[in-house]
Amino acid sequence: MPPGPIAPLPASAAVGRLARTSRAGRDLPAAIGVGVALLVLVIGSLLFFPLAFVVVATAFAAFGVWEVTRALGTKGIRAPLTPIMVGTLAMPATAYFAGPEGLLFALVASCAATMLWRSLDNDPGAVRSILAGVFALMWIPFLLSFVSLMLRGDHGPTLGLTLDVGRLDSGAIEVVIMLLLVVANDTFGYLVGALFGKHPMAPKISPKKSWEGFAGSVGGAMLVAIPATVFLLSEHWWVGLALAIGMVLAGTSGDFAESMVKRELGVKDMSNLLPGHGGVMDRLDSVLFAAPVAYATFSILGQL
């Protein structure tokens, strides 16, 4: 018998499906659920068990490296994943336990191991492979390790639980402020840009980012940074001002950098590991550039 006509999709089902999807094509319930879970995991480990936070940051770096090397593979660039992953696991921990000198040693050793590993392989494209490996190491685990340096502070690593919220370490507070400013940069930039954005900053790289949104990011970051540095860290107000401007510049640069890489590789998201968000790198892009700027700002201006 011939098949019967296919019934149209019920209007209620179509409306429900559209309600779950944002203008950017994201699944809003999934995005909100994943965002809340990540927030609880990161802030909880940061405030109560700093060593666990270093482990969480290392896991994010490892997933980010996997995403980038996989995306490079679509263009025929085969980065040596084994030495890169070893370096990725080593750098955040080395920074937390041994400080800046340990981080620099881990970076140099990881790059040297990547070069040696790939040089022993007879497959063609060794130069591109080595450069891709060094690029992944310096972009993701090295920059993210500045969070470990901030958390370490001047007193060294903390191994146990920190259950006394009233006596939080200044390094943990600095990391919390940095993360809040990254969120403020994205949130205020999106809101102001969606309402008033008319002049794109870099239309070929990220056409949705506007100068109006950038101004909104600066204003929103100032509203967060100045009270946070004054009341939580007892710093001068101008330290918060400098931190806000630096965080917006760094966060926007991180967004542009990842957008440029994705455009060159021809991918929309680095992966689908985080439902409603895309890949890990789609969440790390701003943090990677913000971490060294925050570390430098707190280390230099905080001493004045």
Secondary structure, 3 states (H helix, E strand, C coil): CCCCCCCCCCHHHHHHHHHCECCCCCEHHHHHHHHHHHHHHHHHHHHHCHHHHHHHHHHHHHHHHHHHHHHHHCCCCCCCHHHHHHHHHHHHHHHHHHHHHHHHHHHHHHHHHHHHHHHCCCCCCHHHHHHHHHHHHHHHHHHHHHHHHHHHCCCCCCCCCCCCHHHCCHHHHHHHHHHHHHHHHHHHHHHHHHHHCCCEEECCCEEEEEHHHHHHHHHHHHHHHHHHHHHHCCCCHHHHHHHHHHHHHHHHHHHHHHHHHHHHHCCCCCCCCECCCECCHHHHHHHHHHHHHHHHHHHHHHHC
